[in-house]
Amino acid sequence: MCLGVPGKIVEISDKSGLRMAKVDFGGIFREACLDYVPEAQVGEYCIIHVGFAISLLSESDAMETLDLLRQMGVFEEELGPEPTQ
């Protein structure tokens, strides 16, 4: 399955001319391209699909979606196992 997963932008950088972000998916960090949402800023939530941020959303919508993905059992399928504390 290939879902769009919400995450929080924690860092923005330039990589070979592309606007890139470090995105936090509840403790799992991945890199994503921000070229489709150039208005995105650190601290905002976005939907990531195959390595690209495709839209912005509110924190409450992001948390609700992440919770639903965990309940459905597809969170690990999309991002790998959650880190242990």
C-alpha distance (Angstrom), angle and dihedral (degrees) to the residues before:
residue distance angle dihedral
M1 . . .
C2 3.77 . .
L3 3.79 113.8 .
G4 3.75 134.8 173.6
V5 3.82 104.7 -113.7
P6 3.81 124.8 -162.0
G7 3.78 119.5 -125.8
K8 3.79 140.4 164.7
I9 3.79 120.0 -108.4
V10 3.80 107.0 -127.0
E11 3.80 100.8 167.7
I12 3.80 137.1 14.7
S13 3.80 125.4 -157.6
D14 3.78 142.2 158.5
K15 3.79 117.1 -109.1
S16 3.79 118.2 -177.7
G17 3.79 91.1 -30.3
L18 3.81 95.1 -46.4
R19 3.80 123.9 113.6
M20 3.80 104.0 -124.2
A21 3.80 133.8 -176.2
K22 3.76 137.7 -158.5
V23 3.80 103.0 -134.1
D24 3.81 127.0 -160.5
F25 3.81 116.1 -145.4
G26 3.79 97.8 -174.3
G27 3.80 95.4 -56.7
I28 3.80 97.8 -27.7
F29 3.81 112.2 101.8
R30 3.79 126.1 -155.0
E31 3.79 135.8 166.6
A32 3.81 119.7 -114.9
C33 3.79 137.0 178.7
L34 3.83 115.6 -115.1
D35 3.82 98.0 -166.0
Y36 3.84 92.5 110.6
V37 3.83 91.6 53.0
P38 3.82 104.4 36.8
E39 3.81 90.7 166.3
A40 3.84 92.0 63.5
Q41 3.81 116.2 121.9
V42 3.81 136.4 -169.1
G43 3.81 109.5 -80.7
E44 3.81 95.3 30.8
Y45 3.79 125.5 113.5
C46 3.77 123.0 -124.3
I47 3.78 139.6 176.6
I48 3.81 111.7 -111.2
H49 3.80 119.7 -156.7
V50 3.83 120.9 177.6
G51 3.80 91.9 -22.3
F52 3.81 97.8 -45.9
A53 3.80 129.0 104.2
I54 3.80 103.3 -130.8
S55 3.82 103.1 175.3
L56 3.79 143.8 -1.8
L57 3.80 124.5 -118.5
S58 3.79 140.3 176.2
E59 3.79 122.5 -86.5
S60 3.82 91.4 -115.2
D61 3.81 92.1 52.8
A62 3.81 90.1 47.1
M63 3.83 93.1 51.0
E64 3.80 92.1 46.7
T65 3.80 91.8 50.3
L66 3.83 93.3 47.3
D67 3.80 89.6 50.3
L68 3.81 91.2 50.9
L69 3.83 91.4 48.8
R70 3.81 89.6 52.8
Q71 3.81 91.7 47.9
M72 3.82 90.1 50.3
G73 3.80 90.0 50.6
V74 3.81 94.9 -123.5
F75 3.81 99.8 108.2
E76 3.82 93.4 88.6
E77 3.80 90.9 41.4
E78 3.80 89.7 59.2
L79 3.82 101.4 35.9
G80 3.78 109.2 14.5
P81 3.80 127.5 -112.4
E82 3.78 118.6 -26.3
P83 3.81 114.4 -111.1
T84 3.77 117.0 -98.6
Q85 3.80 118.5 -124.5
